[in-house]
Amino acid sequence: MSSQLDGASLTNAGKYNMISLLCISIIVLNWFMNIGLFRVFYSVPMIIHVILFYFSNRTFHRMEYQKSNVMKLVNYAVYVSFLLFHILLPDTMGTAGSDRVFFGLITDTELIDTASVAAILLFGVNFILLLVQIVYNWRIGRKLRTELYKKAGLL
């Protein structure tokens, strides 16, 4: 338990916390540059998705000595799929022919259709990986709490 609280572990967790905040900043910039009816109507589920992403990664990186290599790969895939889903998600201003994607820079309909399919697939991947990471965090957290309670003589 003490290795979880050492300075290097907290510094490493802080570094990954900043990476999560950077990802969220990129997403917010994309939202503002690509704002349209879709993002207005579905802003609450998108905000919940961002909150789950942030707290899942924050919890994962605080358990420094409990991470397996597979879960590290899952975490990196969470970062990539989260960014790509939000960046490739097309939006419209509400009029026909005003669809756009990738910070509002791409307006070609064929590319937008491809980006739509990719975004939907990436959302599914990200959702599943986030669930895997949350369950992993919960299991390890429960194990750490049990060890802590046993050391304290409460169990």
HUTA-V810085 format. One record per helix or strand of 2 or more residues. SS is the DSSP state (H for helix, E for strand). FROM is the first residue (numbers start at 1). TO is the last residue. If there is no record, write none. Layout:
SS_FROM_TO ; SS_FROM_TO
This chain:
H_2_5 ; H_7_33 ; H_37_41 ; H_43_62 ; H_64_66 ; H_69_88 ; E_100_101 ; H_109_152
